[in-house]
Every structure is written in structure tokens, then in C-alpha cells.
Amino acid sequence: MNLQDVRAIGQVLDTTFGRESSPDGTFSIKYTMEGDSLILKYTTIVYFASESALKPQIDMAHNQAIQLINAKLSEAKSAVKDATGSTLKTVDIGGSDNIELIQPHGPRKIAYYRYNHTFQIQD
């Protein structure tokens, strides 16, 4: 992967300065690049009243994370193709998720749901 590829990926995925991940502010997708690995990081907030209500919320957030990350990866691949004429080839390494309670007390509990998905970039 050359510098043009990295710049094209950054232009699509970097939401740090003035561009949002979601127009309504309900989720965030950030990225990091470590060597030949591209890691897409999804974050959203889930609300639930009991532990039994948490599972459906997590399942819904997980499915949304996978769809949105795949869409972002597709945008990055298109941007690289447009900018450099070369194809960005990736191998799916897998993902992991976690939950962080930020308001564990009271009738309505609030938590961050995070899902990180790693792709290896092929030359």
C-alpha cells in the first residue's frame, strides 16, 4: 500500500475535523491503521431497563455495526479506486465487541456499545 492509498482511505474514514460519522449523531465510526491492518471502530449508546432488555439492544447494535462498517469499507475501497486506479484488497480478520455501563443505576440504564473490526490490507 502506498501513500496515495493511505490518503484516500483517510479522506473517507477520518471524521475528526468537521465531518460526522452519522448525520443524526447516533453512532460513530472511527478508524486506525496499524501496519497493514485497518481497524474500523463503531460506537453507539444503548438504553435498557433490565438485563433481559439488554440482549435485544446489543443484537440490534451488533447488526447495525456490521452493516455500517461494511458500507464504510466499501466507500474506502471506492475512494482508493478513484484516487489511484488501484484496487484496495482486504482480508476480514474478524471483530469483537464490548459494553461499558455509563449509568448503571436507576430505572433506565445507559451503556456504550463498541464493536471493532479488523481488516488486513493486501498488496
Order of alpha helices (4+ residues) and beta strands (2+ residues): alpha-beta-beta-alpha-beta-beta
